[in-house]
């Protein structure tokens, strides 16, 4: 199987697996306990926190380990919003881990202003500027979109929020494997990361918070993570996360050239969504009008290629992607896209093989051989 779905998850790296191994075996201690095994676990956890802080440009105290990006997004949105109804600003193309909490807040009486995007899925910065008002509880704009790969102008967004004294939350889960992270320099209040998107283990991530004391806990219990996130710490996961994050990305990312090769070789009938926007280097969303994406994904799977129909986070949902409808695609078009996401180990031979399989599957589906 040729894996071309790295936006959904990535294989764990050798460095992350090796770093985790002792904590899955003889070094199994609970980091909250004072005995030798507990102290060893605590030391490893805090070293992982320092590594994450160093690689993301923040202080160790600003790193709150979580179960992943969804929990981190939820904690940021609910924490910054507070309990009493107020107003928040959210981009129209947010990940469900931000969008659904915003909708839940709306049901609780909050006013939610949805910031529009253009036809490429790029935030309308002037419209966003007009929407953000002093006194808003928070604004949320994801750095890079998980469906289209479009990269948002976070520095400009952060400046707008700073001018209005509105805290900004950034979902950087999809951006982290490809873009340099500099939390302090970005000027955001909070930022969410997830290990499994960058060759770390599943089930662990973190929330970076400029002022952790301003973010109330989402999970209550024993008061771990300095009272910000209760629950026995996932030491092995945190260690693996840090090890994966510490691996330096290549200076010249080969995925961009491979993506360009893929898009240049597409069969007739395919179009690239958000082609004119700045996108993540290995990310390509392909539209084939009139053909349900699920059929093409299954045909490619039979041919030995793993790709996605839209987004893994919404694959169980029959509704068209809100991301795609927000940027102007109709419902039928939004159901006719496949996402191809290349990894650091992808090769030109794999891309060429995929293009041949895509052309064959498309031809068969159009003639009804596989439908």
BELNORLIN-V675828 format. One record per residue. PSI is psi in degrees with one decimal (* if undefined). OMEGA is omega as a letter, one per 30 degrees, with the letter a starting at -180 (* if undefined). Layout:
((PSI | OMEGA) (PSI | OMEGA))
This chain:
((126.9 | l) (117.6 | a) (114.4 | l) (44.7 | a) (42.8 | a) (-15.7 | l) (-23.3 | l) (-47.8 | l) (163.8 | a) (153.0 | l) (143.1 | a) (139.1 | a) (159.0 | l) (-40.2 | a) (-42.3 | l) (-42.6 | a) (-44.7 | a) (-38.1 | l) (-34.0 | a) (-30.7 | a) (-46.9 | a) (-30.7 | a) (-3.6 | l) (-2.4 | a) (-113.1 | a) (-21.1 | a) (56.1 | a) (6.0 | a) (157.1 | l) (124.1 | a) (-10.0 | l) (-4.8 | a) (147.4 | a) (-8.2 | a) (179.3 | a) (-44.4 | l) (-38.9 | l) (-40.8 | l) (-38.2 | l) (-41.2 | l) (-41.5 | l) (-41.8 | l) (-41.7 | l) (-40.3 | l) (-44.7 | a) (-32.0 | l) (-39.9 | l) (-40.5 | l) (-41.9 | l) (-39.3 | l) (-45.8 | l) (-43.0 | l) (-43.3 | a) (-41.7 | a) (-17.9 | a) (0.3 | l) (42.6 | l) (-173.4 | l) (148.7 | a) (-36.3 | a) (-16.3 | a) (-0.1 | a) (116.9 | l) (110.8 | l) (139.0 | a) (-176.8 | l) (-2.4 | l) (-171.1 | a) (-35.9 | a) (-47.2 | l) (-41.8 | l) (-44.0 | l) (-46.2 | a) (-44.6 | a) (-39.6 | l) (-48.9 | a) (-51.5 | a) (-35.9 | a) (-45.6 | l) (-32.8 | a) (-35.6 | a) (-178.1 | a) (-38.4 | a) (136.5 | a) (139.9 | l) (-153.1 | a) (139.1 | l) (158.5 | l) (126.9 | a) (134.7 | l) (151.3 | a) (-7.4 | a) (26.6 | a) (155.1 | l) (150.5 | l) (-25.3 | l) (-17.7 | l) (-42.9 | a) (-46.0 | a) (-42.9 | l) (-38.0 | l) (-41.3 | l) (-36.2 | l) (-41.0 | l) (-38.4 | l) (-39.8 | l) (-23.0 | l) (0.8 | l) (0.2 | l) (150.1 | l) (126.0 | l) (119.4 | l) (120.6 | a) (116.3 | a) (125.9 | a) (164.7 | l) (165.2 | l) (-170.6 | a) (-14.5 | l) (0.1 | a) (12.5 | l) (134.1 | a) (133.8 | l) (97.9 | a) (-38.3 | a) (-38.4 | l) (-38.8 | l) (-42.9 | l) (-40.9 | a) (-29.7 | a) (-34.6 | a) (126.7 | a) (146.5 | l) (136.2 | a) (-15.2 | l) (143.0 | a) (-37.4 | a) (162.9 | l) (149.3 | a) (123.2 | l) (122.2 | a) (146.5 | a) (-48.0 | l) (135.5 | a) (138.3 | a) (-20.1 | a) (-52.7 | a) (-21.1 | a) (2.5 | a) (133.6 | a) (126.3 | a) (153.1 | a) (74.7 | a) (-36.4 | a) (-41.6 | l) (-39.2 | l) (-44.9 | a) (-37.1 | l) (-40.3 | l) (-45.0 | a) (-38.7 | l) (-40.4 | l) (-32.8 | a) (1.9 | a) (41.4 | l) (124.3 | l) (138.6 | a) (128.3 | l) (135.0 | l) (122.0 | l) (108.7 | a) (17.4 | a) (-48.9 | a) (-26.5 | a) (-32.7 | a) (-37.4 | a) (-13.2 | a) (-23.5 | a) (147.1 | l) (130.6 | a) (130.9 | l) (81.6 | a) (-50.4 | a) (-43.2 | a) (-28.1 | a) (-25.5 | l) (21.9 | l) (157.4 | l) (-39.5 | a) (157.6 | l) (135.9 | a) (139.5 | l) (156.0 | l) (134.2 | a) (-38.1 | a) (-10.9 | l) (-13.3 | a) (38.5 | l) (25.9 | l) (-175.4 | a) (157.2 | l) (156.5 | l) (15.8 | l) (144.7 | l) (-160.8 | l) (157.9 | l) (123.6 | l) (129.2 | a) (125.4 | l) (-43.7 | l) (90.0 | a) (-29.8 | a) (-17.9 | l) (-4.0 | a) (102.5 | a) (155.3 | a) (149.7 | l) (-30.2 | a) (128.3 | a) (149.8 | a) (-119.4 | a) (-2.2 | l) (22.5 | l) (171.7 | a) (48.2 | l) (35.0 | l) (0.0 | a) (-23.0 | a) (99.7 | a) (157.6 | a) (143.5 | l) (128.3 | a) (140.1 | l) (81.4 | a) (-48.8 | a) (-42.9 | l) (-44.4 | a) (-40.6 | l) (-43.0 | l) (-39.9 | l) (-50.2 | a) (-41.3 | a) (-40.6 | l) (-42.7 | a) (-29.8 | a) (-17.6 | l) (121.0 | a) (131.5 | l) (157.1 | l) (145.3 | a) (-36.7 | l) (99.9 | a) (116.4 | a) (-13.6 | a) (-31.3 | a) (-45.8 | l) (-37.9 | l) (-40.1 | l) (-42.3 | l) (-37.7 | l) (-42.8 | a) (-48.4 | a) (-31.0 | l) (-24.6 | a) (12.9 | a) (143.0 | l) (159.1 | l) (141.4 | l) (-10.8 | l) (145.3 | l) (151.1 | l) (121.4 | l) (137.2 | l) (32.1 | a) (-27.5 | a) (2.3 | l) (158.9 | l) (122.4 | a) (164.3 | l) (145.7 | a) (-28.6 | a) (14.7 | a) (126.9 | l) (124.8 | l) (120.2 | a) (131.7 | l) (128.1 | l) (98.9 | a) (138.3 | l) (1.6 | a) (125.2 | l) (132.3 | a) (-36.2 | a) (-36.9 | l) (-41.0 | a) (-39.2 | l) (-43.2 | l) (-39.2 | l) (-41.7 | l) (-35.2 | l) (-42.6 | l) (-28.1 | l) (-3.7 | l) (21.1 | a) (128.7 | a) (113.0 | l) (178.6 | a) (151.2 | l) (100.3 | a) (-120.6 | a) (139.1 | l) (-32.1 | a) (-14.9 | a) (15.5 | a) (-22.4 | l) (-7.3 | a) (128.2 | l) (-9.0 | l) (146.2 | l) (152.4 | a) (127.1 | l) (-27.2 | l) (-46.3 | a) (-38.4 | l) (-30.5 | l) (-28.3 | a) (16.1 | l) (-3.9 | l) (144.8 | l) (173.6 | a) (-40.5 | a) (-43.1 | l) (-41.5 | a) (-21.9 | l) (4.3 | a) (34.6 | a) (143.8 | l) (144.3 | a) (124.9 | l) (122.9 | a) (117.3 | a) (152.9 | l) (175.9 | a) (-23.0 | l) (3.4 | l) (150.4 | a) (164.2 | l) (-34.3 | l) (-39.0 | l) (-41.6 | l) (-44.9 | l) (-40.0 | l) (-39.5 | l) (-44.5 | a) (-39.6 | l) (-42.9 | l) (-37.5 | l) (-46.2 | l) (-42.6 | a) (-44.1 | a) (-41.3 | a) (-43.0 | l) (-42.6 | l) (-41.7 | a) (-35.3 | l) (-30.4 | l) (-3.4 | l) (7.5 | a) (-31.3 | a) (-8.9 | a) (* | *))
